Amino acid sequence: MDFFELKEALGAGLLSFPVTHFDAQGRFNAGSYQQHVEWLSRYEATALFAAGGTGEFFSLAPDEIADVVRAAKEAAGGRTAIVSGCGYGTEVAVSIARSVEKAGAEGILLLPHYLIDAPQDGLYHHIRKVCQSIGIGVMVYNRDNSIIQPDTLKRLCDECPNLIGFKDGSGDIGLVRQITSTMGDRLTYLGGMPTAELFAEAYLGAGFTTYSSAVFNFVPGLAVEFYKALRGGNRARCEEILKDFFYPFMAIRDRAKGYAVSAIKAGVRLQGFDAGPVRAPLSDLTPVEEEMLAALIAPYKR
């Protein structure tokens, strides 16, 4: 799949961001991870993002990321495009990008660089160097200390044909609407707020056709149903699912920092997969909180 085909696939449906499974010693558990990916592949998702934010990219050693990509590629069996997380400083990001390209990824999601704020010219050179170091597709993640302005993004699109996607986690609808208006169909636009379904209607109005669904990890059928209701204009069903599931889930997620990932991994464990704990600096849900989540997902047990 070339990066033009990947661009089309990204905009065609829901996106899967599986958690990364660890064993009791905290090592990558490829067997359990592949069982989980195989289960998810039975549902409608047009691309799988291995070692992304929900997959604890920030807790993985750079040489582990390619291992996760290879495991995802094998489990997906060519049915789904594989996109890898990528990030940190420019030289590290280039190294990761090249390693996951060799591992078979069709694209990368370039997460914000490490630690410091940067001027637009610095972001331009950072993203440009990563794009030009590989021959696969690149999506940039607009959030935190990497907020890309429309003119910077346009410069990058003019010089980097493999820059195919823009994912937003800033929540700045004014900015992203300006970007979709400026760039038009040059890019595919992905919603990337935590628990993206809570913001999906607003992002759809801003020109974003899809989003990363973290809950697809453990309630894939419900995640697909919500996406179809959203795209089909069935507002009543969207409201029903939001009230019955997403707002109660948000209440659990908001009980502690980092639970946007920890609660997802708990949900995967509750569905019977040996996903293991989250790595530090995150913390797992308490037993009481896990019971709350178990009650919420009881109607959706596999």
PAZAPA-4460 file (N, C-alpha, C; in steps of 0.05 Angstrom, whole numbers, plus 32768, in hexadecimal, padded with zeros to 4 digits):
% residues 302
    n_x    n_y    n_z   ca_x   ca_y   ca_z    c_x    c_y    c_z   seq   type   mol
   8011   7FE8   8000   8000   8000   8000   8012   8019   8000     1      M     A
   800F   802A   7FEB   801E   8042   7FEB   8011   8058   7FFC     2      D     A
   801E   806F   7FFF   8013   8082   8012   7FF9   8090   8008     3      F     A
   7FF5   8090   7FEE   7FDC   809A   7FE3   7FC4   8088   7FEB     4      F     A
   7FC9   806E   7FE8   7FB5   805A   7FF0   7FB0   805B   800E     5      E     A
   7FC5   805F   801E   7FC2   8061   803B   7FB1   807A   8041     6      L     A
   7FB6   8090   8034   7FA6   80A8   8039   7F88   80A2   8035     7      K     A
   7F81   8094   8020   7F65   808D   801B   7F5A   807B   8031     8      E     A
   7F6B   8067   8039   7F62   8054   804D   7F5D   8062   8068     9      A     A
   7F6E   8075   806F   7F6B   8083   8088   7F51   8092   808A    10      L     A
   7F48   809D   8073   7F2F   80AD   8074   7F16   809D   8070    11      G     A
   7F19   8083   806C   7F02   8072   8064   7EF3   8066   807B    12      A     A
   7EFD   8068   8093   7EEF   805B   80AA   7EFC   8060   80C4    13      G     A
   7EF4   8050   80D8   7EFE   8053   80F3   7F1B   8049   80F5    14      L     A
   7F2A   8054   8108   7F46   804D   810B   7F4B   803F   8126    15      L     A
   7F5B   802A   8125   7F60   801A   813D   7F7C   8020   8148    16      S     A
   7F7D   8025   8163   7F95   802B   8171   7F99   8018   8188    17      F     A
   7FA2   7FFF   8182   7FA3   7FEB   8198   7FB8   7FF1   81AD    18      P     A
   7FB2   7FE9   81C5   7FC5   7FEB   81DB   7FDC   7FD8   81D6    19      V     A
   7FF3   7FDE   81E2   800A   7FCC   81E0   800A   7FBA   81F9    20      T     A
   800B   7FA0   81F4   8009   7F8C   820A   8024   7F87   8216    21      H     A
   8025   7F85   8231   803D   7F7F   823F   8039   7F66   8251    22      F     A
   804E   7F58   8256   804C   7F41   8268   8052   7F49   8284    23      D     A
   8053   7F36   8296   8056   7F3C   82B3   8070   7F4A   82B9    24      A     A
   8084   7F46   82A8   809E   7F54   82AB   80A0   7F6E   829C    25      Q     A
   808A   7F76   8290   8089   7F90   8282   8094   7F8F   8266    26      G     A
   8099   7F77   825B   80A3   7F75   823F   808C   7F72   822C    27      R     A
   8090   7F7A   8213   807C   7F78   81FE   8072   7F5B   81FB    28      F     A
   8058   7F58   81FD   804C   7F3D   81FB   8040   7F3A   81DF    29      N     A
   8050   7F31   81CC   8048   7F30   81B0   8030   7F1D   81AC    30      A     A
   8030   7F06   81BA   801B   7EF3   81B6   7FFF   7EFE   81BD    31      G     A
   7FFD   7F09   81D5   7FE3   7F15   81DE   7FDB   7F2C   81CC    32      S     A
   7FEF   7F3C   81C5   7FEA   7F53   81B4   7FDE   7F4A   8199    33      Y     A
   7FE9   7F35   818D   7FE0   7F2C   8174   7FC4   7F20   8176    34      Q     A
   7FBE   7F12   818C   7FA3   7F08   8190   7F8F   7F1F   8191    35      Q     A
   7F96   7F35   819E   7F85   7F4C   81A0   7F81   7F59   8185    36      H     A
   7F97   7F5D   8176   7F95   7F69   815B   7F84   7F58   8149    37      V     A
   7F87   7F3E   814A   7F77   7F2C   813A   7F59   7F2F   8140    38      E     A
   7F52   7F32   815A   7F37   7F36   8161   7F2C   7F50   8156    39      W     A
   7F3C   7F65   8159   7F34   7F80   814F   7F31   7F80   8131    40      L     A
   7F41   7F70   8123   7F40   7F70   8106   7F26   7F64   80FB    41      S     A
   7F16   7F58   810C   7EFB   7F4E   8103   7EE7   7F65   8100    42      R     A
   7EEE   7F7C   810B   7EDC   7F93   810A   7EE6   7FA7   80F6    43      Y     A
   7ED5   7FBA   80EF   7EDB   7FCC   80D9   7EED   7FE3   80E3    44      E     A
   7F07   7FE1   80DD   7F1A   7FF7   80E1   7F2C   7FF8   80C9    45      A     A
   7F31   800F   80BF   7F40   8011   80A5   7F5E   8013   80A9    46      T     A
   7F67   8018   80C1   7F84   8019   80C6   7F89   8013   80E3    47      A     A
   7FA0   8007   80E9   7FA8   8000   8104   7FC1   800F   810B    48      L     A
   7FC0   801E   8121   7FD7   802E   8129   7FE5   801F   8140    49      F     A
   7FFC   8013   8139   800C   8004   814D   801E   8017   815C    50      A     A
   8020   8012   8176   8032   8023   8188   802C   8040   8185    51      A     A
   8012   8047   8185   8009   8063   8185   8007   806C   81A2    52      G     A
   7FF9   8082   81A6   7FF6   808D   81C1   7FE7   807A   81D3    53      G     A
   7FD1   806E   81CA   7FC3   805A   81DA   7FD4   8041   81DE    54      T     A
   7FE7   803C   81CB   7FF9   8026   81CD   8012   802C   81DD    55      G     A
   8012   8042   81ED   8027   8049   81FF   8042   804E   81F0    56      E     A
   8041   805B   81D9   8059   8062   81CA   806E   806F   81DD    57      F     A
   8064   8080   81EE   8076   8090   8200   8084   807F   8214    58      F     A
   807B   8066   8218   8088   8054   822B   8099   803E   821E    59      S     A
   8099   803E   8204   80A8   8029   81F6   80C4   8033   81EF    60      L     A
   80D7   8020   81F1   80F2   8026   81E7   80F1   8027   81C8    61      A     A
   8101   8038   81BB   8100   803A   819E   8102   801F   8190    62      P     A
   8113   800D   819A   8116   7FF4   818B   80FE   7FE1   8190    63      D     A
   80ED   7FE7   81A3   80D5   7FD7   81A7   80BF   7FDD   8193    64      E     A
   80BF   7FF6   8188   80AA   7FFF   8177   80A8   7FEE   815E    65      I     A
   80BE   7FE8   8151   80BE   7FD7   813A   80B4   7FBB   8140    66      A     A
   80BA   7FB1   8158   80B0   7F97   815F   8091   7F97   8160    67      D     A
   8086   7FAC   816B   8069   7FAE   816D   805D   7FB0   8150    68      V     A
   806A   7FBF   813F   8060   7FC2   8123   8061   7FA7   8115    69      V     A
   8077   7F98   8118   8078   7F7D   810C   8062   7F6B   8116    70      R     A
   805D   7F6B   8130   8048   7F5A   813B   802D   7F62   8130    71      A     A
   8027   7F7C   812E   800E   7F86   8123   800B   7F7E   8106    72      A     A
   8021   7F81   80F7   8020   7F7A   80DA   8019   7F5D   80D7    73      K     A
   8026   7F4C   80E6   8021   7F2F   80E4   8005   7F28   80EC    74      E     A
   7FFB   7F34   8102   7FE0   7F2E   810B   7FCA   7F38   80F8    75      A     A
   7FCF   7F4F   80EC   7FBB   7F5A   80DA   7FBA   7F4B   80BF    76      A     A
   7FD0   7F3E   80B8   7FD1   7F2D   80A1   7FCB   7F3B   8087    77      G     A
   7FD3   7F55   8086   7FCF   7F64   806D   7FB3   7F6F   8069    78      G     A
   7FA1   7F69   807C   7F85   7F73   8079   7F83   7F90   8080    79      R     A
   7F95   7F9B   8091   7F92   7FB6   809B   7FAD   7FC4   8099    80      T     A
   7FAD   7FDD   8090   7FC6   7FED   808F   7FD0   7FF1   80AB    81      A     A
   7FEB   7FF0   80AF   7FF8   7FF3   80C8   8007   800E   80C8    82      I     A
   8000   801E   80DC   800D   8038   80E0   801B   8038   80FB    83      V     A
   8034   8040   80FC   8043   803F   8115   8045   805B   8123    84      S     A
   8045   805B   813D   804C   8073   814C   8069   807A   8146    85      G     A
   806F   8094   8148   808A   809E   8143   808C   80B8   8152    86      C     A
   80A4   80C0   815B   80A6   80D9   816A   80C1   80DE   8176    87      G     A
   80C1   80EF   818B   80D9   80F8   8199   80E8   810D   8188    88      Y     A
   8101   8112   818E   8111   8125   817E   8115   811C   8161    89      G     A
   811E   812E   8151   811F   8129   8134   812F   8110   812D    90      T     A
   8147   810E   8138   8159   80F7   8131   814D   80DD   813A    91      E     A
   8142   80DD   8152   8135   80C4   815D   811D   80BD   814C    92      V     A
   810D   80D1   8145   80F5   80CD   8134   80FC   80C1   8119    93      A     A
   8111   80CC   810D   811B   80C1   80F3   8123   80A4   80F6    94      V     A
   8131   809E   810B   8139   8082   8110   8121   806F   8113    95      S     A
   810E   8078   8123   80F6   8068   8127   80E7   8064   810D    96      I     A
   80E4   807A   80FE   80D5   8079   80E5   80E1   8065   80D1    97      A     A
   80FC   8066   80CF   8109   8053   80BD   8106   8036   80C7    98      R     A
   8107   8032   80E1   8106   8017   80EB   80EA   800B   80E7    99      S     A
   80D5   801B   80EA   80BA   8010   80E7   80B3   800D   80C9   100      V     A
   80BF   801E   80B8   80BC   8019   809B   80C7   7FFE   8094   101      E     A
   80DF   7FF7   809E   80EB   7FDD   8099   80DA   7FC6   80A5   102      K     A
   80CC   7FCC   80BB   80BB   7FB8   80C8   80A1   7FB3   80B9   103      A     A
   809B   7FC4   80A6   8083   7FC0   8095   806C   7FD4   8099   104      G     A
   8070   7FE8   80A9   805B   7FFC   80AD   8056   800B   8093   105      A     A
   803C   8011   808E   8035   8021   8076   8036   803E   807C   106      E     A
   8038   8046   8095   803A   8062   809C   8042   8066   80B8   107      G     A
   8046   8080   80C0   804C   8087   80DB   803A   809E   80E4   108      I     A
   8034   809E   80FE   8027   80B5   810B   803D   80C3   811B   109      L     A
   8044   80DB   8112   8059   80EA   811F   804E   80FA   8137   110      L     A
   8053   80EF   814F   804A   80FC   8167   805B   8114   816E   111      L     A
   8051   8125   8180   8061   813D   8188   807D   8136   8191   112      P     A
   8090   8148   818A   80AC   8144   8192   80AE   8146   81B0   113      H     A
   80C5   8140   81BA   80C9   813E   81D6   80CC   8158   81E4   114      Y     A
   80BE   815D   81FA   80C2   8170   820F   80BE   818E   8209   115      L     A
   80CD   8199   81F6   80CD   81B6   81F4   80B9   81C1   81DF   116      I     A
   80B2   81DA   81E3   80A3   81E8   81CE   80B6   81EF   81B7   117      D     A
   80AB   81F2   819F   80BC   81F8   8188   80AD   820C   8176   118      A     A
   80BC   821D   8169   80B0   8230   8156   80A7   8221   813D   119      P     A
   8096   822F   812D   808C   8222   8115   80A2   8219   8102   120      Q     A
   80B7   8229   8100   80CC   8221   80ED   80DA   8208   80F7   121      D     A
   80DC   8205   8111   80E8   81ED   811C   80D7   81D4   8117   122      G     A
   80BC   81D7   811B   80AA   81C2   8115   80AB   81BA   80F8   123      L     A
   80AD   81CE   80E7   80AF   81C9   80CA   80C7   81B7   80C3   124      Y     A
   80DE   81BF   80CE   80F7   81B0   80C7   80F6   8194   80D4   125      H     A
   80EB   8191   80EC   80E8   8177   80F9   80D7   8165   80E9   126      H     A
   80BF   816D   80E2   80AC   815C   80D3   80B6   8156   80B7   127      I     A
   80C2   816A   80AA   80CC   8167   808F   80E2   8152   808F   128      R     A
   80F5   8152   80A2   810A   813F   80A2   8100   8123   80A6   129      K     A
   80EC   8120   80B8   80E1   8105   80BC   80D3   80FB   80A3   130      V     A
   80C3   810C   8096   80B5   8105   807E   80C8   80FC   8068   131      C     A
   80DE   810B   8065   80F0   8106   804F   8104   80EF   8055   132      Q     A
   8102   80E4   806D   8114   80CE   8074   8108   80B3   806C   133      S     A
   80EE   80B2   8065   80E1   8099   8060   80D0   809B   8047   134      I     A
   80C7   8084   803D   80B6   8084   8025   8099   807C   802B   135      G     A
   8092   807B   8044   8076   8073   804C   8067   808C   8055   136      I     A
   804D   8089   8059   803C   80A0   8060   8042   80AB   807C   137      G     A
   803D   80C5   8080   8041   80D2   809A   8027   80E1   80A1   138      V     A
   801F   80DE   80BA   800A   80EF   80C5   8016   80FF   80DC   139      M     A
   8010   8118   80DF   801A   8128   80F5   8004   812A   810A   140      V     A
   800D   812A   8123   7FFA   812C   813A   7FFC   8147   8146   141      Y     A
   7FE7   8157   8143   7FE6   8173   814C   7FDC   8174   8169   142      N     A
   7FEE   8177   817C   7FE5   8179   8198   7FFC   8181   81AA   143      R     A
   7FF6   818A   81C2   8009   8191   81D7   801E   81A5   81CD   144      D     A
   8038   819D   81CB   804D   81AF   81C4   8053   81AF   81A6   145      N     A
   8041   81A3   8196   8045   81A1   8179   802B   81AA   816B   146      S     A
   8025   81C4   816D   800E   81CF   8160   8016   81DC   8146   147      I     A
   800D   81D1   8130   8016   81D9   8115   8002   81ED   8109   148      I     A
   800C   8203   8100   7FFC   8218   80F4   7FF7   8211   80D7   149      Q     A
   7FE1   821C   80CB   7FDA   8215   80AF   7FF0   821A   809B   150      P     A
   7FFF   8231   809E   8013   8237   808A   802B   8224   808C   151      D     A
   8031   821B   80A5   8047   8207   80A8   803F   81ED   809C   152      T     A
   8026   81E5   80A0   801C   81CB   8095   801C   81CC   8077   153      L     A
   8014   81E3   806C   8014   81E6   804F   8030   81E3   8043   154      K     A
   8044   81F0   8050   8060   81ED   8047   8068   81D0   8047   155      R     A
   8061   81C2   805C   8069   81A5   805E   805B   8195   8048   156      L     A
   8041   819A   8043   8033   818B   802E   803F   8191   8013   157      C     A
   8048   81A9   800E   8054   81B0   7FF4   806E   81A0   7FF0   158      D     A
   807D   819A   8005   8097   818E   8003   8098   8171   8009   159      E     A
   8083   8166   8016   8084   814A   801F   806B   813C   8014   160      C     A
   806D   812F   7FFD   8055   8122   7FF2   804B   810B   8004   161      P     A
   805C   80FF   8014   8053   80EA   8026   8047   80F3   8040   162      N     A
   8044   810E   8044   8035   8118   805A   8017   8117   8052   163      L     A
   8009   8104   805D   7FEE   80FE   8054   7FD8   8103   8068   164      I     A
   7FE0   8107   8081   7FCB   8109   8096   7FD1   811D   80AC   165      G     A
   7FBC   8128   80B7   7FBD   813B   80CD   7FAA   8131   80E3   166      F     A
   7FB6   812B   80FA   7FA5   8122   8111   7FA6   8138   8126   167      K     A
   7F8E   813F   8130   7F8D   8154   8144   7F84   814B   815F   168      D     A
   7F94   8152   8174   7F8D   814D   818F   7F8D   8167   81A0   169      G     A
   7F8C   817E   8192   7F8D   8197   81A0   7F71   81A1   81A9   170      S     A
   7F5C   8199   819B   7F41   81A2   81A1   7F3C   81BE   8197   171      G     A
   7F4E   81CA   8189   7F4B   81E5   817F   7F3C   81E4   8164   172      D     A
   7F22   81E4   8165   7F11   81E0   814D   7F16   81F7   8139   173      I     A
   7F1A   820F   8143   7F1F   8225   8131   7F38   8221   8120   174      G     A
   7F4E   8217   812D   7F67   8212   811F   7F63   81FB   810B   175      L     A
   7F57   81E5   8114   7F55   81CE   8102   7F42   81D4   80EB   176      V     A
   7F2E   81E4   80EF   7F1D   81EB   80D9   7F2C   81FC   80C5   177      R     A
   7F3D   820D   80CE   7F4E   821D   80BC   7F60   820B   80AC   178      Q     A
   7F6B   81F6   80B9   7F7D   81E4   80AB   7F6D   81D4   8096   179      I     A
   7F56   81C9   809D   7F47   81B9   8089   7F3E   81CB   8072   180      T     A
   7F38   81E4   8078   7F31   81F6   8062   7F48   81FD   8050   181      S     A
   7F60   8200   805C   7F78   8208   804D   7F82   81F0   803D   182      T     A
   7F83   81D8   8049   7F90   81C1   803C   7F7C   81B1   802C   183      M     A
   7F62   81B3   8031   7F4F   81A4   8021   7F54   8186   8022   184      G     A
   7F52   8179   800B   7F56   815C   800A   7F73   8153   8006   185      D     A
   7F85   8166   8009   7FA2   815F   8008   7FA9   814B   801F   186      R     A
   7F9B   814D   8036   7FA0   813C   804D   7F87   812D   8055   187      L     A
   7F8B   8117   8063   7F75   810A   8072   7F77   8115   808E   188      T     A
   7F5F   811A   809A   7F5E   8126   80B5   7F53   8113   80C9   189      Y     A
   7F61   8110   80DF   7F5B   80FC   80F4   7F56   810A   810F   190      L     A
   7F40   8105   811B   7F3B   810F   8136   7F4C   80FF   814A   191      G     A
   7F58   810D   815D   7F6A   8100   816F   7F68   8109   818C   192      G     A
   7F51   8113   8194   7F4D   811A   81B0   7F4A   8101   81C1   193      M     A
   7F51   8101   81DA   7F4C   80EA   81EB   7F2E   80E3   81EC   194      P     A
   7F28   80C9   81E8   7F0D   80BF   81E5   7F00   80D0   81CF   195      T     A
   7F09   80CB   81B7   7F03   80DD   81A0   7EE5   80DE   8199   196      A     A
   7ED6   80C9   81A1   7EBA   80CA   819B   7EAB   80E1   81A8   197      E     A
   7EB6   80EB   81BF   7EAA   8101   81CD   7EAB   811B   81BD   198      L     A
   7EBE   811C   81AA   7EC2   8134   819A   7EBC   812F   817C   199      F     A
   7EB3   8118   8175   7EB2   8110   8159   7E9F   8121   8149   200      A     A
   7E88   8129   8155   7E75   8138   8145   7E80   8154   813E   201      E     A
   7E8E   8160   8151   7E9A   817B   814C   7EB0   8178   8136   202      A     A
   7EC0   8163   8138   7ED6   8160   8125   7ECB   8158   8109   203      Y     A
   7EB5   8149   8108   7EA9   8143   80EE   7EA0   815D   80E0   204      L     A
   7E95   8170   80F0   7E8D   8189   80E5   7EA4   819A   80DB   205      G     A
   7EBC   8195   80E6   7ED4   81A4   80DE   7EE3   8197   80C7   206      A     A
   7ED8   8180   80BC   7EE4   8174   80A5   7EF4   815B   80AB   207      G     A
   7EF2   8150   80C3   7F00   8138   80CB   7EEE   8120   80C6   208      F     A
   7EF6   810E   80B4   7EE5   80F7   80AD   7EE7   80E0   80C0   209      T     A
   7EFD   80DF   80D0   7F01   80C8   80E1   7F10   80D0   80FA   210      T     A
   7F15   80BD   810C   7F23   80C2   8125   7F2E   80A8   8130   211      Y     A
   7F40   80AB   8143   7F4C   8094   8150   7F3A   808C   8168   212      S     A
   7F30   8074   8167   7F1E   806A   817C   7F2D   8058   818F   213      S     A
   7F33   8062   81A7   7F41   8053   81BB   7F2F   803C   81C6   214      A     A
   7F15   8041   81C9   7F03   802D   81D4   7EFF   8016   81C1   215      V     A
   7F06   801A   81A8   7F05   8003   8194   7F16   7FEC   819F   216      F     A
   7F29   7FF1   81B0   7F39   7FDD   81BD   7F29   7FC7   81CB   217      N     A
   7F13   7FCF   81D8   7F04   7FBC   81E8   7EE6   7FBB   81E3   218      F     A
   7EDB   7FCF   81D5   7EBF   7FCE   81CD   7EBE   7FD5   81AF   219      V     A
   7ECB   7FC5   819E   7ECD   7FCC   8182   7EB2   7FCE   8174   220      P     A
   7E9F   7FBC   817A   7E85   7FBD   816E   7E76   7FD7   8174   221      G     A
   7E78   7FE0   818D   7E6B   7FF9   8194   7E79   8011   8187   222      L     A
   7E93   8010   8185   7EA3   8026   8179   7E9B   8029   815B   223      A     A
   7E98   8012   814D   7E90   8013   8131   7E73   801D   812E   224      V     A
   7E62   8014   8140   7E46   801D   813F   7E44   803B   8143   225      E     A
   7E53   8046   8156   7E53   8063   815A   7E5D   8072   8141   226      F     A
   7E73   8068   8135   7E7F   8074   811E   7E6A   8075   8107   227      Y     A
   7E5D   805E   8103   7E4A   805D   80ED   7E32   806F   80F2   228      K     A
   7E29   8071   810B   7E13   8083   8112   7E1B   80A0   810D   229      A     A
   7E34   80A7   8114   7E3E   80C2   8110   7E3F   80C9   80F2   230      L     A
   7E4B   80B7   80E2   7E4E   80BC   80C6   7E33   80BB   80B7   231      R     A
   7E20   80AC   80C3   7E06   80AA   80B7   7DF2   80BF   80BF   232      G     A
   7DFB   80D1   80D1   7DEA   80E7   80DA   7DD5   80DF   80EE   233      G     A
   7DD9   80C7   80FB   7DC6   80BD   810F   7DCD   80C9   812A   234      N     A
   7DC5   80E2   812E   7DCC   80F0   8147   7DC0   80E3   815F   235      R     A
   7DA8   80D9   815D   7D9A   80CD   8174   7DAA   80B5   817E   236      A     A
   7DB4   80A4   816C   7DC3   808D   8175   7DDE   8096   8181   237      R     A
   7DEA   80AA   8175   7E04   80B4   8180   7DFF   80BD   819D   238      C     A
   7DEA   80CD   81A1   7DE4   80D7   81BC   7DE0   80C0   81CF   239      E     A
   7DD2   80AC   81C6   7DCC   8095   81D8   7DE5   8087   81E0   240      E     A
   7DF8   8082   81CD   7E11   8075   81D4   7E22   8086   81E5   241      I     A
   7E22   80A0   81E0   7E32   80B3   81F1   7E28   80B1   820E   242      L     A
   7E0E   80B2   8212   7E03   80B2   822D   7E06   8097   823B   243      K     A
   7E03   8081   822C   7E04   8067   8238   7E20   805D   823D   244      D     A
   7E33   8065   822C   7E4E   805A   822E   7E63   8070   8231   245      F     A
   7E65   8083   821F   7E7C   8094   821E   7E7E   80A8   8235   246      F     A
   7E67   80B2   823E   7E68   80C5   8255   7E70   80B6   826F   247      Y     A
   7E64   809E   8274   7E6D   808F   828C   7E8A   8087   8289   248      P     A
   7E93   8080   8271   7EAF   8079   826E   7EC1   8091   8273   249      F     A
   7EB9   80A8   826A   7EC8   80C1   826F   7ECB   80C6   828D   250      M     A
   7EB6   80C0   829D   7EB7   80C4   82BA   7ECD   80B2   82C6   251      A     A
   7ED0   809A   82BC   7EE6   8088   82C6   7F01   8093   82BC   252      I     A
   7F02   8099   82A3   7F1B   80A3   8297   7F26   80BC   82A5   253      R     A
   7F14   80CD   82AF   7F1C   80E6   82BA   7F24   80E4   82D8   254      D     A
   7F24   80CC   82E3   7F2A   80C9   8300   7F47   80CD   8306   255      R     A
   7F59   80CA   82F2   7F76   80CD   82F6   7F83   80D4   82DC   256      A     A
   7F99   80E2   82DE   7FA9   80E8   82C6   7FB3   80CE   82B9   257      K     A
   7FB3   80CD   829F   7FBD   80B5   8291   7FA8   809F   828D   258      G     A
   7F91   80A2   8298   7F7D   808D   8295   7F71   808C   8279   259      Y     A
   7F76   80A0   8268   7F6E   809D   824C   7F7B   8085   823F   260      A     A
   7F92   807D   8249   7F9F   8064   8240   7F99   804D   8253   261      V     A
   7F9C   8052   826D   7F99   803D   8281   7F7E   8030   8280   262      S     A
   7F69   8040   827D   7F4E   8035   827C   7F49   8024   8263   263      A     A
   7F56   802C   824D   7F54   801C   8235   7F61   8000   8239   264      I     A
   7F79   8001   8244   7F87   7FE7   8249   7F77   7FD6   825D   265      K     A
   7F6B   7FE2   8271   7F5A   7FD3   8283   7F42   7FC6   8275   266      A     A
   7F37   7FD5   8262   7F21   7FCA   8252   7F29   7FB2   8242   267      G     A
   7F41   7FB3   8237   7F4C   7F9C   8227   7F50   7F84   8239   268      V     A
   7F5A   7F88   8251   7F5D   7F72   8264   7F42   7F66   826B   269      R     A
   7F2E   7F78   826F   7F13   7F6E   8277   7F06   7F5F   8260   270      L     A
   7F0F   7F63   8248   7F05   7F53   8232   7F14   7F38   822E   271      Q     A
   7F26   7F32   8241   7F33   7F18   8242   7F4E   7F16   8235   272      G     A
   7F5A   7F2D   822E   7F75   7F2C   8222   7F8A   7F33   8237   273      F     A
   7FA0   7F25   8235   7FB6   7F29   8249   7FC7   7F41   8241   274      D     A
   7FBB   7F58   8243   7FC9   7F71   823A   7FDE   7F7A   824E   275      A     A
   7FDC   7F71   8267   7FEF   7F79   827B   7FEA   7F95   8285   276      G     A
   7FFB   7F9F   8296   7FF8   7FBA   82A2   8002   7FD0   828F   277      P     A
   7FFC   7FE9   8295   8009   7FFF   8288   8025   8002   8293   278      V     A
   8037   800E   8284   8051   8014   828D   8052   802F   829B   279      R     A
   8064   8032   82AE   8069   804C   82BA   8071   8060   82A4   280      A     A
   8069   8079   82A5   805E   8087   82BC   8040   8085   82BF   281      P     A
   8032   8075   82B0   8015   8071   82B4   8010   805E   82CB   282      L     A
   7FF7   805F   82D4   7FEE   804C   82E9   7FD5   803F   82E0   283      S     A
   7FD1   8026   82E9   7FB9   8017   82E2   7FA1   8021   82F3   284      D     A
   7F89   801B   82EA   7F71   8020   82F9   7F72   8011   8314   285      L     A
   7F65   801C   8328   7F62   800E   8341   7F4E   7FF7   833E   286      T     A
   7F4D   7FE4   8350   7F39   7FCE   834E   7F1C   7FD9   834D   287      P     A
   7F16   7FED   835C   7EFB   7FF9   835C   7EF5   8005   8341   288      V     A
   7F08   8013   8336   7F04   801F   831B   7F01   800A   8305   289      E     A
   7F10   7FF4   8308   7F0E   7FDF   82F4   7EF3   7FD2   82F6   290      E     A
   7EE8   7FD0   830E   7ECC   7FC5   8312   7EB8   7FD8   8304   291      E     A
   7EBC   7FF2   8307   7EAA   8005   82FA   7EAB   8001   82DB   292      M     A
   7EC3   7FFD   82D1   7EC6   7FF9   82B4   7EB9   7FDF   82AB   293      L     A
   7EBD   7FCA   82BC   7EB2   7FB0   82B5   7E93   7FB1   82B3   294      A     A
   7E87   7FC0   82C5   7E6A   7FC3   82C4   7E61   7FD2   82AB   295      A     A
   7E71   7FE6   82A3   7E6A   7FF6   828C   7E6C   7FE5   8272   296      L     A
   7E80   7FD4   8270   7E83   7FC5   8257   7E76   7FA9   8258   297      I     A
   7E68   7FA2   826E   7E5B   7F88   8270   7E49   7F82   8258   298      A     A
   7E39   7F95   824E   7E28   7F8F   8236   7E38   7F89   821D   299      P     A
   7E51   7F8F   821D   7E61   7F8D   8204   7E77   7F78   8206   300      Y     A
   7E74   7F65   821A   7E89   7F50   821D   7E89   7F3F   8204   301      K     A
   7EA2   7F37   81FD   7EA5   7F26   81E6   7E9F   7F09   81EC   302      R     A
***
